[in-house]
């Protein structure tokens, strides 16, 4: 018999396998489909995959542990694990660099729980369709429901609505804006997580300078 109180492990498990609401397209989506289950099998979850022209061609895998932490050693572990998987599946037919990184403090928000975790902080949101006459929004996360996030503008322009409810299904991209409050809360949260303490409700869920590990990936015919 239990008292109904969740342990830290149980609380993490409730969002560990939560599906992302912002996902990739094209070759990025193909890579994500290959690596996401492998990441979860070793205790990580995918944040984002992006193939860019940086350094010739770079495949960036952004990931984190289920509790939101991500160290340089974690990045190296993910890199060592993903490299042979990508060699076998061969989703990219050219020479490229593999870069594994943490989301960083000004992280992308890709799951509904991310918006809850960072409630009160400033976010930049792009939508896939016009909403109230525009497709770009910036402001403080004021409220989160199962279907939408409410954003209070921190720099409203004339004619713009100061408060807007953005449906999750319309969000194509979302990222936190770096502020002193965000840095303070993120670092405090990260310290609490690393020391095994459960952070207060509403505090930032992930810290981090953008730790990363890079290696060169060569594809052969």
PyMOL commands that place a pseudoatom at each C-alpha (Angstrom):
pseudoatom trace, name=CA, resn=UNK, resi=1, chain=A, elem=C, hetatm=0, pos=[0.000, 0.000, 0.000]
pseudoatom trace, name=CA, resn=UNK, resi=2, chain=A, elem=C, hetatm=0, pos=[1.336, 3.448, -0.889]
pseudoatom trace, name=CA, resn=UNK, resi=3, chain=A, elem=C, hetatm=0, pos=[0.536, 6.993, 0.152]
pseudoatom trace, name=CA, resn=UNK, resi=4, chain=A, elem=C, hetatm=0, pos=[0.099, 8.112, -3.469]
pseudoatom trace, name=CA, resn=UNK, resi=5, chain=A, elem=C, hetatm=0, pos=[3.224, 10.257, -3.504]
pseudoatom trace, name=CA, resn=UNK, resi=6, chain=A, elem=C, hetatm=0, pos=[5.298, 9.941, -6.666]
pseudoatom trace, name=CA, resn=UNK, resi=7, chain=A, elem=C, hetatm=0, pos=[8.975, 9.224, -6.358]
pseudoatom trace, name=CA, resn=UNK, resi=8, chain=A, elem=C, hetatm=0, pos=[11.416, 11.154, -8.572]
pseudoatom trace, name=CA, resn=UNK, resi=9, chain=A, elem=C, hetatm=0, pos=[11.836, 8.053, -10.761]
pseudoatom trace, name=CA, resn=UNK, resi=10, chain=A, elem=C, hetatm=0, pos=[8.077, 7.703, -11.228]
pseudoatom trace, name=CA, resn=UNK, resi=11, chain=A, elem=C, hetatm=0, pos=[7.692, 11.389, -12.014]
pseudoatom trace, name=CA, resn=UNK, resi=12, chain=A, elem=C, hetatm=0, pos=[10.373, 11.157, -14.712]
pseudoatom trace, name=CA, resn=UNK, resi=13, chain=A, elem=C, hetatm=0, pos=[8.760, 8.061, -16.209]
pseudoatom trace, name=CA, resn=UNK, resi=14, chain=A, elem=C, hetatm=0, pos=[5.482, 9.896, -16.873]
pseudoatom trace, name=CA, resn=UNK, resi=15, chain=A, elem=C, hetatm=0, pos=[7.154, 12.038, -19.565]
pseudoatom trace, name=CA, resn=UNK, resi=16, chain=A, elem=C, hetatm=0, pos=[10.078, 9.804, -20.538]
pseudoatom trace, name=CA, resn=UNK, resi=17, chain=A, elem=C, hetatm=0, pos=[8.395, 8.442, -23.674]
pseudoatom trace, name=CA, resn=UNK, resi=18, chain=A, elem=C, hetatm=0, pos=[6.204, 11.453, -24.413]
pseudoatom trace, name=CA, resn=UNK, resi=19, chain=A, elem=C, hetatm=0, pos=[5.901, 12.001, -28.150]
pseudoatom trace, name=CA, resn=UNK, resi=20, chain=A, elem=C, hetatm=0, pos=[7.288, 15.195, -29.660]
pseudoatom trace, name=CA, resn=UNK, resi=21, chain=A, elem=C, hetatm=0, pos=[4.767, 17.637, -31.115]
pseudoatom trace, name=CA, resn=UNK, resi=22, chain=A, elem=C, hetatm=0, pos=[7.423, 19.299, -33.301]
pseudoatom trace, name=CA, resn=UNK, resi=23, chain=A, elem=C, hetatm=0, pos=[9.123, 16.808, -35.585]
pseudoatom trace, name=CA, resn=UNK, resi=24, chain=A, elem=C, hetatm=0, pos=[11.359, 16.717, -38.635]
pseudoatom trace, name=CA, resn=UNK, resi=25, chain=A, elem=C, hetatm=0, pos=[10.645, 16.321, -42.341]
pseudoatom trace, name=CA, resn=UNK, resi=26, chain=A, elem=C, hetatm=0, pos=[12.591, 14.785, -45.212]
pseudoatom trace, name=CA, resn=UNK, resi=27, chain=A, elem=C, hetatm=0, pos=[15.985, 13.244, -44.501]
pseudoatom trace, name=CA, resn=UNK, resi=28, chain=A, elem=C, hetatm=0, pos=[15.919, 14.638, -40.940]
pseudoatom trace, name=CA, resn=UNK, resi=29, chain=A, elem=C, hetatm=0, pos=[12.743, 12.656, -40.266]
pseudoatom trace, name=CA, resn=UNK, resi=30, chain=A, elem=C, hetatm=0, pos=[14.337, 9.510, -41.660]
pseudoatom trace, name=CA, resn=UNK, resi=31, chain=A, elem=C, hetatm=0, pos=[17.332, 9.899, -39.349]
pseudoatom trace, name=CA, resn=UNK, resi=32, chain=A, elem=C, hetatm=0, pos=[15.048, 10.618, -36.377]
pseudoatom trace, name=CA, resn=UNK, resi=33, chain=A, elem=C, hetatm=0, pos=[13.067, 7.462, -37.046]
pseudoatom trace, name=CA, resn=UNK, resi=34, chain=A, elem=C, hetatm=0, pos=[16.278, 5.415, -36.990]
pseudoatom trace, name=CA, resn=UNK, resi=35, chain=A, elem=C, hetatm=0, pos=[17.883, 6.866, -33.879]
pseudoatom trace, name=CA, resn=UNK, resi=36, chain=A, elem=C, hetatm=0, pos=[14.952, 7.658, -31.565]
pseudoatom trace, name=CA, resn=UNK, resi=37, chain=A, elem=C, hetatm=0, pos=[14.276, 4.088, -30.369]
pseudoatom trace, name=CA, resn=UNK, resi=38, chain=A, elem=C, hetatm=0, pos=[18.016, 3.474, -29.947]
pseudoatom trace, name=CA, resn=UNK, resi=39, chain=A, elem=C, hetatm=0, pos=[18.350, 6.624, -27.859]
pseudoatom trace, name=CA, resn=UNK, resi=40, chain=A, elem=C, hetatm=0, pos=[15.489, 5.569, -25.603]
pseudoatom trace, name=CA, resn=UNK, resi=41, chain=A, elem=C, hetatm=0, pos=[17.023, 2.128, -25.134]
pseudoatom trace, name=CA, resn=UNK, resi=42, chain=A, elem=C, hetatm=0, pos=[20.140, 3.689, -23.574]
pseudoatom trace, name=CA, resn=UNK, resi=43, chain=A, elem=C, hetatm=0, pos=[18.294, 6.213, -21.394]
pseudoatom trace, name=CA, resn=UNK, resi=44, chain=A, elem=C, hetatm=0, pos=[18.009, 9.309, -23.588]
pseudoatom trace, name=CA, resn=UNK, resi=45, chain=A, elem=C, hetatm=0, pos=[15.276, 11.051, -25.537]
pseudoatom trace, name=CA, resn=UNK, resi=46, chain=A, elem=C, hetatm=0, pos=[15.542, 12.891, -28.820]
pseudoatom trace, name=CA, resn=UNK, resi=47, chain=A, elem=C, hetatm=0, pos=[15.080, 16.645, -28.918]
pseudoatom trace, name=CA, resn=UNK, resi=48, chain=A, elem=C, hetatm=0, pos=[15.928, 17.413, -32.541]
pseudoatom trace, name=CA, resn=UNK, resi=49, chain=A, elem=C, hetatm=0, pos=[17.722, 16.184, -35.650]
pseudoatom trace, name=CA, resn=UNK, resi=50, chain=A, elem=C, hetatm=0, pos=[19.088, 18.684, -38.152]
pseudoatom trace, name=CA, resn=UNK, resi=51, chain=A, elem=C, hetatm=0, pos=[21.241, 18.180, -41.247]
pseudoatom trace, name=CA, resn=UNK, resi=52, chain=A, elem=C, hetatm=0, pos=[22.961, 21.427, -42.226]
pseudoatom trace, name=CA, resn=UNK, resi=53, chain=A, elem=C, hetatm=0, pos=[25.678, 22.712, -44.535]
pseudoatom trace, name=CA, resn=UNK, resi=54, chain=A, elem=C, hetatm=0, pos=[27.882, 23.596, -41.575]
pseudoatom trace, name=CA, resn=UNK, resi=55, chain=A, elem=C, hetatm=0, pos=[31.442, 22.288, -41.962]
pseudoatom trace, name=CA, resn=UNK, resi=56, chain=A, elem=C, hetatm=0, pos=[30.569, 20.888, -45.376]
pseudoatom trace, name=CA, resn=UNK, resi=57, chain=A, elem=C, hetatm=0, pos=[27.727, 18.749, -44.052]
pseudoatom trace, name=CA, resn=UNK, resi=58, chain=A, elem=C, hetatm=0, pos=[26.860, 18.268, -40.374]
pseudoatom trace, name=CA, resn=UNK, resi=59, chain=A, elem=C, hetatm=0, pos=[24.262, 16.001, -38.802]
pseudoatom trace, name=CA, resn=UNK, resi=60, chain=A, elem=C, hetatm=0, pos=[23.312, 17.436, -35.431]
pseudoatom trace, name=CA, resn=UNK, resi=61, chain=A, elem=C, hetatm=0, pos=[21.577, 15.180, -32.928]
pseudoatom trace, name=CA, resn=UNK, resi=62, chain=A, elem=C, hetatm=0, pos=[20.237, 17.083, -29.949]
pseudoatom trace, name=CA, resn=UNK, resi=63, chain=A, elem=C, hetatm=0, pos=[19.317, 14.836, -27.028]
pseudoatom trace, name=CA, resn=UNK, resi=64, chain=A, elem=C, hetatm=0, pos=[18.925, 14.701, -23.257]
pseudoatom trace, name=CA, resn=UNK, resi=65, chain=A, elem=C, hetatm=0, pos=[18.430, 12.202, -20.476]
pseudoatom trace, name=CA, resn=UNK, resi=66, chain=A, elem=C, hetatm=0, pos=[14.852, 11.582, -19.376]
pseudoatom trace, name=CA, resn=UNK, resi=67, chain=A, elem=C, hetatm=0, pos=[15.396, 13.885, -16.372]
pseudoatom trace, name=CA, resn=UNK, resi=68, chain=A, elem=C, hetatm=0, pos=[16.593, 16.727, -18.604]
pseudoatom trace, name=CA, resn=UNK, resi=69, chain=A, elem=C, hetatm=0, pos=[20.327, 16.543, -17.895]
pseudoatom trace, name=CA, resn=UNK, resi=70, chain=A, elem=C, hetatm=0, pos=[23.036, 16.057, -20.501]
pseudoatom trace, name=CA, resn=UNK, resi=71, chain=A, elem=C, hetatm=0, pos=[26.784, 16.051, -19.843]
pseudoatom trace, name=CA, resn=UNK, resi=72, chain=A, elem=C, hetatm=0, pos=[29.761, 16.016, -22.197]
pseudoatom trace, name=CA, resn=UNK, resi=73, chain=A, elem=C, hetatm=0, pos=[30.219, 12.341, -21.273]
pseudoatom trace, name=CA, resn=UNK, resi=74, chain=A, elem=C, hetatm=0, pos=[26.579, 11.688, -22.202]
pseudoatom trace, name=CA, resn=UNK, resi=75, chain=A, elem=C, hetatm=0, pos=[27.141, 13.344, -25.577]
pseudoatom trace, name=CA, resn=UNK, resi=76, chain=A, elem=C, hetatm=0, pos=[30.156, 11.123, -26.184]
pseudoatom trace, name=CA, resn=UNK, resi=77, chain=A, elem=C, hetatm=0, pos=[28.173, 8.019, -25.219]
pseudoatom trace, name=CA, resn=UNK, resi=78, chain=A, elem=C, hetatm=0, pos=[25.360, 8.920, -27.614]
pseudoatom trace, name=CA, resn=UNK, resi=79, chain=A, elem=C, hetatm=0, pos=[27.873, 9.670, -30.375]
pseudoatom trace, name=CA, resn=UNK, resi=80, chain=A, elem=C, hetatm=0, pos=[29.624, 6.303, -29.938]
pseudoatom trace, name=CA, resn=UNK, resi=81, chain=A, elem=C, hetatm=0, pos=[26.271, 4.511, -29.935]
pseudoatom trace, name=CA, resn=UNK, resi=82, chain=A, elem=C, hetatm=0, pos=[24.740, 6.319, -32.899]
pseudoatom trace, name=CA, resn=UNK, resi=83, chain=A, elem=C, hetatm=0, pos=[27.757, 6.161, -35.206]
pseudoatom trace, name=CA, resn=UNK, resi=84, chain=A, elem=C, hetatm=0, pos=[27.597, 2.396, -35.987]
pseudoatom trace, name=CA, resn=UNK, resi=85, chain=A, elem=C, hetatm=0, pos=[23.792, 2.527, -36.193]
pseudoatom trace, name=CA, resn=UNK, resi=86, chain=A, elem=C, hetatm=0, pos=[23.964, 5.268, -38.815]
pseudoatom trace, name=CA, resn=UNK, resi=87, chain=A, elem=C, hetatm=0, pos=[26.707, 3.383, -40.662]
pseudoatom trace, name=CA, resn=UNK, resi=88, chain=A, elem=C, hetatm=0, pos=[24.477, 0.322, -40.964]
pseudoatom trace, name=CA, resn=UNK, resi=89, chain=A, elem=C, hetatm=0, pos=[21.252, 2.163, -41.857]
pseudoatom trace, name=CA, resn=UNK, resi=90, chain=A, elem=C, hetatm=0, pos=[23.101, 4.605, -44.134]
pseudoatom trace, name=CA, resn=UNK, resi=91, chain=A, elem=C, hetatm=0, pos=[20.427, 7.347, -44.349]
pseudoatom trace, name=CA, resn=UNK, resi=92, chain=A, elem=C, hetatm=0, pos=[22.892, 9.927, -45.741]
pseudoatom trace, name=CA, resn=UNK, resi=93, chain=A, elem=C, hetatm=0, pos=[24.792, 9.072, -48.902]
pseudoatom trace, name=CA, resn=UNK, resi=94, chain=A, elem=C, hetatm=0, pos=[27.536, 11.688, -48.497]
pseudoatom trace, name=CA, resn=UNK, resi=95, chain=A, elem=C, hetatm=0, pos=[30.451, 12.407, -46.191]
pseudoatom trace, name=CA, resn=UNK, resi=96, chain=A, elem=C, hetatm=0, pos=[29.292, 14.286, -43.081]
pseudoatom trace, name=CA, resn=UNK, resi=97, chain=A, elem=C, hetatm=0, pos=[30.241, 15.271, -39.541]
pseudoatom trace, name=CA, resn=UNK, resi=98, chain=A, elem=C, hetatm=0, pos=[28.214, 13.861, -36.655]
pseudoatom trace, name=CA, resn=UNK, resi=99, chain=A, elem=C, hetatm=0, pos=[27.595, 16.282, -33.796]
pseudoatom trace, name=CA, resn=UNK, resi=100, chain=A, elem=C, hetatm=0, pos=[25.751, 15.273, -30.612]
pseudoatom trace, name=CA, resn=UNK, resi=101, chain=A, elem=C, hetatm=0, pos=[24.763, 18.087, -28.260]
pseudoatom trace, name=CA, resn=UNK, resi=102, chain=A, elem=C, hetatm=0, pos=[22.575, 18.995, -25.312]
pseudoatom trace, name=CA, resn=UNK, resi=103, chain=A, elem=C, hetatm=0, pos=[19.626, 21.337, -25.943]
pseudoatom trace, name=CA, resn=UNK, resi=104, chain=A, elem=C, hetatm=0, pos=[21.354, 24.174, -24.083]
pseudoatom trace, name=CA, resn=UNK, resi=105, chain=A, elem=C, hetatm=0, pos=[19.625, 26.823, -21.991]
pseudoatom trace, name=CA, resn=UNK, resi=106, chain=A, elem=C, hetatm=0, pos=[17.866, 28.571, -24.910]
pseudoatom trace, name=CA, resn=UNK, resi=107, chain=A, elem=C, hetatm=0, pos=[16.560, 25.188, -25.968]
pseudoatom trace, name=CA, resn=UNK, resi=108, chain=A, elem=C, hetatm=0, pos=[13.934, 24.177, -28.510]
pseudoatom trace, name=CA, resn=UNK, resi=109, chain=A, elem=C, hetatm=0, pos=[10.600, 23.215, -26.967]
pseudoatom trace, name=CA, resn=UNK, resi=110, chain=A, elem=C, hetatm=0, pos=[9.397, 20.068, -28.733]
pseudoatom trace, name=CA, resn=UNK, resi=111, chain=A, elem=C, hetatm=0, pos=[7.063, 18.372, -26.246]
pseudoatom trace, name=CA, resn=UNK, resi=112, chain=A, elem=C, hetatm=0, pos=[3.973, 19.669, -24.438]
pseudoatom trace, name=CA, resn=UNK, resi=113, chain=A, elem=C, hetatm=0, pos=[5.720, 19.028, -21.128]
pseudoatom trace, name=CA, resn=UNK, resi=114, chain=A, elem=C, hetatm=0, pos=[8.536, 21.378, -22.225]
pseudoatom trace, name=CA, resn=UNK, resi=115, chain=A, elem=C, hetatm=0, pos=[6.054, 24.271, -22.264]
pseudoatom trace, name=CA, resn=UNK, resi=116, chain=A, elem=C, hetatm=0, pos=[4.806, 23.326, -18.796]
pseudoatom trace, name=CA, resn=UNK, resi=117, chain=A, elem=C, hetatm=0, pos=[8.332, 23.019, -17.446]
pseudoatom trace, name=CA, resn=UNK, resi=118, chain=A, elem=C, hetatm=0, pos=[9.361, 26.424, -18.772]
pseudoatom trace, name=CA, resn=UNK, resi=119, chain=A, elem=C, hetatm=0, pos=[6.123, 28.217, -17.906]
pseudoatom trace, name=CA, resn=UNK, resi=120, chain=A, elem=C, hetatm=0, pos=[6.800, 31.846, -17.026]
pseudoatom trace, name=CA, resn=UNK, resi=121, chain=A, elem=C, hetatm=0, pos=[9.765, 32.183, -19.361]
pseudoatom trace, name=CA, resn=UNK, resi=122, chain=A, elem=C, hetatm=0, pos=[9.923, 33.937, -22.724]
pseudoatom trace, name=CA, resn=UNK, resi=123, chain=A, elem=C, hetatm=0, pos=[9.567, 31.863, -25.867]
pseudoatom trace, name=CA, resn=UNK, resi=124, chain=A, elem=C, hetatm=0, pos=[9.639, 32.512, -29.607]
pseudoatom trace, name=CA, resn=UNK, resi=125, chain=A, elem=C, hetatm=0, pos=[7.053, 30.516, -31.551]
pseudoatom trace, name=CA, resn=UNK, resi=126, chain=A, elem=C, hetatm=0, pos=[6.552, 30.071, -35.304]
pseudoatom trace, name=CA, resn=UNK, resi=127, chain=A, elem=C, hetatm=0, pos=[3.321, 28.635, -36.671]
pseudoatom trace, name=CA, resn=UNK, resi=128, chain=A, elem=C, hetatm=0, pos=[2.621, 26.703, -39.847]
pseudoatom trace, name=CA, resn=UNK, resi=129, chain=A, elem=C, hetatm=0, pos=[-0.469, 28.794, -40.621]
pseudoatom trace, name=CA, resn=UNK, resi=130, chain=A, elem=C, hetatm=0, pos=[-1.502, 32.404, -40.075]
pseudoatom trace, name=CA, resn=UNK, resi=131, chain=A, elem=C, hetatm=0, pos=[-2.970, 33.035, -36.621]
pseudoatom trace, name=CA, resn=UNK, resi=132, chain=A, elem=C, hetatm=0, pos=[-4.427, 36.463, -35.789]
pseudoatom trace, name=CA, resn=UNK, resi=133, chain=A, elem=C, hetatm=0, pos=[-2.722, 37.878, -38.871]
pseudoatom trace, name=CA, resn=UNK, resi=134, chain=A, elem=C, hetatm=0, pos=[0.781, 36.545, -38.277]
pseudoatom trace, name=CA, resn=UNK, resi=135, chain=A, elem=C, hetatm=0, pos=[2.933, 33.445, -37.997]
pseudoatom trace, name=CA, resn=UNK, resi=136, chain=A, elem=C, hetatm=0, pos=[5.566, 34.579, -35.486]
pseudoatom trace, name=CA, resn=UNK, resi=137, chain=A, elem=C, hetatm=0, pos=[4.967, 35.144, -31.785]
pseudoatom trace, name=CA, resn=UNK, resi=138, chain=A, elem=C, hetatm=0, pos=[7.136, 36.061, -28.834]
pseudoatom trace, name=CA, resn=UNK, resi=139, chain=A, elem=C, hetatm=0, pos=[6.243, 36.360, -25.177]
pseudoatom trace, name=CA, resn=UNK, resi=140, chain=A, elem=C, hetatm=0, pos=[5.962, 34.773, -21.769]
pseudoatom trace, name=CA, resn=UNK, resi=141, chain=A, elem=C, hetatm=0, pos=[4.406, 31.317, -21.429]
pseudoatom trace, name=CA, resn=UNK, resi=142, chain=A, elem=C, hetatm=0, pos=[1.330, 32.187, -19.374]
pseudoatom trace, name=CA, resn=UNK, resi=143, chain=A, elem=C, hetatm=0, pos=[-0.695, 28.963, -19.492]
pseudoatom trace, name=CA, resn=UNK, resi=144, chain=A, elem=C, hetatm=0, pos=[-0.574, 25.493, -21.004]
pseudoatom trace, name=CA, resn=UNK, resi=145, chain=A, elem=C, hetatm=0, pos=[-3.467, 23.141, -21.721]
pseudoatom trace, name=CA, resn=UNK, resi=146, chain=A, elem=C, hetatm=0, pos=[-3.625, 19.804, -23.513]
pseudoatom trace, name=CA, resn=UNK, resi=147, chain=A, elem=C, hetatm=0, pos=[-4.307, 21.618, -26.783]
pseudoatom trace, name=CA, resn=UNK, resi=148, chain=A, elem=C, hetatm=0, pos=[-2.598, 25.003, -26.678]
pseudoatom trace, name=CA, resn=UNK, resi=149, chain=A, elem=C, hetatm=0, pos=[-0.121, 27.380, -25.062]
pseudoatom trace, name=CA, resn=UNK, resi=150, chain=A, elem=C, hetatm=0, pos=[-1.053, 30.937, -24.079]
pseudoatom trace, name=CA, resn=UNK, resi=151, chain=A, elem=C, hetatm=0, pos=[1.616, 33.547, -24.783]
pseudoatom trace, name=CA, resn=UNK, resi=152, chain=A, elem=C, hetatm=0, pos=[1.677, 37.039, -23.250]
pseudoatom trace, name=CA, resn=UNK, resi=153, chain=A, elem=C, hetatm=0, pos=[3.714, 39.337, -25.497]
pseudoatom trace, name=CA, resn=UNK, resi=154, chain=A, elem=C, hetatm=0, pos=[6.727, 41.002, -23.879]
pseudoatom trace, name=CA, resn=UNK, resi=155, chain=A, elem=C, hetatm=0, pos=[7.162, 43.487, -26.738]
pseudoatom trace, name=CA, resn=UNK, resi=156, chain=A, elem=C, hetatm=0, pos=[3.780, 43.913, -28.389]
pseudoatom trace, name=CA, resn=UNK, resi=157, chain=A, elem=C, hetatm=0, pos=[3.569, 45.942, -31.582]
pseudoatom trace, name=CA, resn=UNK, resi=158, chain=A, elem=C, hetatm=0, pos=[0.655, 48.226, -32.441]
pseudoatom trace, name=CA, resn=UNK, resi=159, chain=A, elem=C, hetatm=0, pos=[-2.328, 46.183, -33.584]
pseudoatom trace, name=CA, resn=UNK, resi=160, chain=A, elem=C, hetatm=0, pos=[-1.017, 42.870, -32.238]
pseudoatom trace, name=CA, resn=UNK, resi=161, chain=A, elem=C, hetatm=0, pos=[-2.979, 41.031, -29.597]
pseudoatom trace, name=CA, resn=UNK, resi=162, chain=A, elem=C, hetatm=0, pos=[-1.077, 41.177, -26.285]
pseudoatom trace, name=CA, resn=UNK, resi=163, chain=A, elem=C, hetatm=0, pos=[-2.253, 37.683, -25.338]
pseudoatom trace, name=CA, resn=UNK, resi=164, chain=A, elem=C, hetatm=0, pos=[-2.626, 34.846, -27.839]
pseudoatom trace, name=CA, resn=UNK, resi=165, chain=A, elem=C, hetatm=0, pos=[-3.537, 31.187, -27.488]
pseudoatom trace, name=CA, resn=UNK, resi=166, chain=A, elem=C, hetatm=0, pos=[-1.526, 29.110, -29.940]
pseudoatom trace, name=CA, resn=UNK, resi=167, chain=A, elem=C, hetatm=0, pos=[-2.758, 25.566, -30.679]
pseudoatom trace, name=CA, resn=UNK, resi=168, chain=A, elem=C, hetatm=0, pos=[0.004, 22.973, -30.424]
pseudoatom trace, name=CA, resn=UNK, resi=169, chain=A, elem=C, hetatm=0, pos=[-1.020, 21.545, -33.793]
pseudoatom trace, name=CA, resn=UNK, resi=170, chain=A, elem=C, hetatm=0, pos=[-0.022, 24.830, -35.486]
pseudoatom trace, name=CA, resn=UNK, resi=171, chain=A, elem=C, hetatm=0, pos=[3.419, 25.183, -33.884]
pseudoatom trace, name=CA, resn=UNK, resi=172, chain=A, elem=C, hetatm=0, pos=[6.235, 24.537, -36.361]
pseudoatom trace, name=CA, resn=UNK, resi=173, chain=A, elem=C, hetatm=0, pos=[9.079, 25.784, -34.161]
pseudoatom trace, name=CA, resn=UNK, resi=174, chain=A, elem=C, hetatm=0, pos=[9.492, 26.999, -30.585]
pseudoatom trace, name=CA, resn=UNK, resi=175, chain=A, elem=C, hetatm=0, pos=[12.571, 28.103, -28.687]
pseudoatom trace, name=CA, resn=UNK, resi=176, chain=A, elem=C, hetatm=0, pos=[13.290, 29.745, -25.349]
pseudoatom trace, name=CA, resn=UNK, resi=177, chain=A, elem=C, hetatm=0, pos=[14.755, 33.255, -25.383]
pseudoatom trace, name=CA, resn=UNK, resi=178, chain=A, elem=C, hetatm=0, pos=[17.889, 33.693, -23.293]
pseudoatom trace, name=CA, resn=UNK, resi=179, chain=A, elem=C, hetatm=0, pos=[17.250, 35.957, -20.278]
pseudoatom trace, name=CA, resn=UNK, resi=180, chain=A, elem=C, hetatm=0, pos=[18.865, 36.413, -16.873]
pseudoatom trace, name=CA, resn=UNK, resi=181, chain=A, elem=C, hetatm=0, pos=[15.854, 34.732, -15.226]
pseudoatom trace, name=CA, resn=UNK, resi=182, chain=A, elem=C, hetatm=0, pos=[16.119, 31.764, -17.558]
pseudoatom trace, name=CA, resn=UNK, resi=183, chain=A, elem=C, hetatm=0, pos=[19.849, 31.333, -16.934]
pseudoatom trace, name=CA, resn=UNK, resi=184, chain=A, elem=C, hetatm=0, pos=[19.362, 31.515, -13.170]
pseudoatom trace, name=CA, resn=UNK, resi=185, chain=A, elem=C, hetatm=0, pos=[16.466, 29.038, -13.096]
pseudoatom trace, name=CA, resn=UNK, resi=186, chain=A, elem=C, hetatm=0, pos=[18.085, 26.629, -15.542]
pseudoatom trace, name=CA, resn=UNK, resi=187, chain=A, elem=C, hetatm=0, pos=[21.349, 26.458, -13.632]
pseudoatom trace, name=CA, resn=UNK, resi=188, chain=A, elem=C, hetatm=0, pos=[19.526, 25.996, -10.331]
pseudoatom trace, name=CA, resn=UNK, resi=189, chain=A, elem=C, hetatm=0, pos=[17.403, 23.215, -11.791]
pseudoatom trace, name=CA, resn=UNK, resi=190, chain=A, elem=C, hetatm=0, pos=[20.411, 21.474, -13.286]
pseudoatom trace, name=CA, resn=UNK, resi=191, chain=A, elem=C, hetatm=0, pos=[22.240, 21.585, -9.965]
pseudoatom trace, name=CA, resn=UNK, resi=192, chain=A, elem=C, hetatm=0, pos=[19.221, 20.125, -8.169]
pseudoatom trace, name=CA, resn=UNK, resi=193, chain=A, elem=C, hetatm=0, pos=[18.931, 17.307, -10.689]
pseudoatom trace, name=CA, resn=UNK, resi=194, chain=A, elem=C, hetatm=0, pos=[22.601, 16.434, -10.560]
pseudoatom trace, name=CA, resn=UNK, resi=195, chain=A, elem=C, hetatm=0, pos=[22.506, 16.359, -6.758]
pseudoatom trace, name=CA, resn=UNK, resi=196, chain=A, elem=C, hetatm=0, pos=[19.443, 14.120, -6.741]
pseudoatom trace, name=CA, resn=UNK, resi=197, chain=A, elem=C, hetatm=0, pos=[16.944, 16.666, -5.485]
pseudoatom trace, name=CA, resn=UNK, resi=198, chain=A, elem=C, hetatm=0, pos=[13.473, 17.092, -6.958]
pseudoatom trace, name=CA, resn=UNK, resi=199, chain=A, elem=C, hetatm=0, pos=[13.110, 20.711, -8.160]
pseudoatom trace, name=CA, resn=UNK, resi=200, chain=A, elem=C, hetatm=0, pos=[10.165, 22.837, -7.212]
pseudoatom trace, name=CA, resn=UNK, resi=201, chain=A, elem=C, hetatm=0, pos=[7.144, 22.796, -9.511]
pseudoatom trace, name=CA, resn=UNK, resi=202, chain=A, elem=C, hetatm=0, pos=[7.534, 25.315, -12.315]
pseudoatom trace, name=CA, resn=UNK, resi=203, chain=A, elem=C, hetatm=0, pos=[11.293, 25.647, -12.041]
pseudoatom trace, name=CA, resn=UNK, resi=204, chain=A, elem=C, hetatm=0, pos=[13.388, 25.230, -15.164]
pseudoatom trace, name=CA, resn=UNK, resi=205, chain=A, elem=C, hetatm=0, pos=[13.807, 21.618, -16.188]
pseudoatom trace, name=CA, resn=UNK, resi=206, chain=A, elem=C, hetatm=0, pos=[17.151, 21.560, -17.921]
pseudoatom trace, name=CA, resn=UNK, resi=207, chain=A, elem=C, hetatm=0, pos=[20.328, 23.443, -17.659]
pseudoatom trace, name=CA, resn=UNK, resi=208, chain=A, elem=C, hetatm=0, pos=[23.144, 23.613, -19.621]
pseudoatom trace, name=CA, resn=UNK, resi=209, chain=A, elem=C, hetatm=0, pos=[25.614, 25.111, -21.665]
pseudoatom trace, name=CA, resn=UNK, resi=210, chain=A, elem=C, hetatm=0, pos=[25.387, 23.323, -24.978]
pseudoatom trace, name=CA, resn=UNK, resi=211, chain=A, elem=C, hetatm=0, pos=[27.613, 20.355, -24.259]
pseudoatom trace, name=CA, resn=UNK, resi=212, chain=A, elem=C, hetatm=0, pos=[28.493, 18.461, -27.399]
pseudoatom trace, name=CA, resn=UNK, resi=213, chain=A, elem=C, hetatm=0, pos=[30.562, 15.721, -28.949]
pseudoatom trace, name=CA, resn=UNK, resi=214, chain=A, elem=C, hetatm=0, pos=[31.611, 15.687, -32.573]
pseudoatom trace, name=CA, resn=UNK, resi=215, chain=A, elem=C, hetatm=0, pos=[33.048, 13.097, -34.884]
pseudoatom trace, name=CA, resn=UNK, resi=216, chain=A, elem=C, hetatm=0, pos=[33.489, 12.667, -38.593]
pseudoatom trace, name=CA, resn=UNK, resi=217, chain=A, elem=C, hetatm=0, pos=[31.200, 10.227, -40.349]
pseudoatom trace, name=CA, resn=UNK, resi=218, chain=A, elem=C, hetatm=0, pos=[32.254, 8.940, -43.750]
pseudoatom trace, name=CA, resn=UNK, resi=219, chain=A, elem=C, hetatm=0, pos=[29.792, 7.062, -45.933]
pseudoatom trace, name=CA, resn=UNK, resi=220, chain=A, elem=C, hetatm=0, pos=[31.156, 4.600, -48.444]
pseudoatom trace, name=CA, resn=UNK, resi=221, chain=A, elem=C, hetatm=0, pos=[29.406, 3.109, -51.442]
for i in range(1, 221): cmd.bond("trace and resi %d" % i, "trace and resi %d" % (i + 1))
show_as sticks, trace
zoom trace
